[in-house]
Amino acid sequence: MDIPEKLKFINDLVDNVKMDIVKKVKDMPEDWDGIELRWYISERFNEIVFGGSEDKRKKRYQGYRNFIITTGNF
């Protein structure tokens, strides 16, 4: 992916998850604060991000972690 494609992907993903979460606000318990909201946001992203075959995810995740670890600016 080139930079514009990456930016579009990031913006679309974040916007879609945000809209999904915003639709649920009226149904959330009133006593939820930043802790529960962070957990909910994290879980919504996890549900979307971690789709597909587990074996394929493991291999790609290992490559991703290797890049993060070996590249000091992340």
PEPELIN-V447149 format. One record per residue. N is the residue number from 0. RES is the residue in one small letter. PSI is psi in whole degrees, 0 to 359 (* if undefined). Layout:
<<N;RES;PSI> <N;RES;PSI>>
//
This chain:
<<0;m;137> <1;d;176> <2;i;312> <3;p;323> <4;e;319> <5;k;316> <6;l;319> <7;k;315> <8;f;311> <9;i;310> <10;n;317> <11;d;316> <12;l;309> <13;v;316> <14;d;318> <15;n;316> <16;v;319> <17;k;313> <18;m;322> <19;d;317> <20;i;316> <21;v;324> <22;k;335> <23;k;352> <24;v;319> <25;k;338> <26;d;357> <27;m;146> <28;p;143> <29;e;332> <30;d;0> <31;w;134> <32;d;206> <33;g;329> <34;i;305> <35;e;322> <36;l;320> <37;r;316> <38;w;316> <39;y;314> <40;i;314> <41;s;315> <42;e;322> <43;r;317> <44;f;317> <45;n;319> <46;e;322> <47;i;317> <48;v;322> <49;f;51> <50;g;167> <51;g;185> <52;s;134> <53;e;320> <54;d;318> <55;k;319> <56;r;316> <57;k;312> <58;k;314> <59;r;322> <60;y;321> <61;q;318> <62;g;319> <63;y;310> <64;r;320> <65;n;316> <66;f;313> <67;i;315> <68;i;319> <69;t;350> <70;t;111> <71;g;349> <72;n;14> <73;f;*>>
//
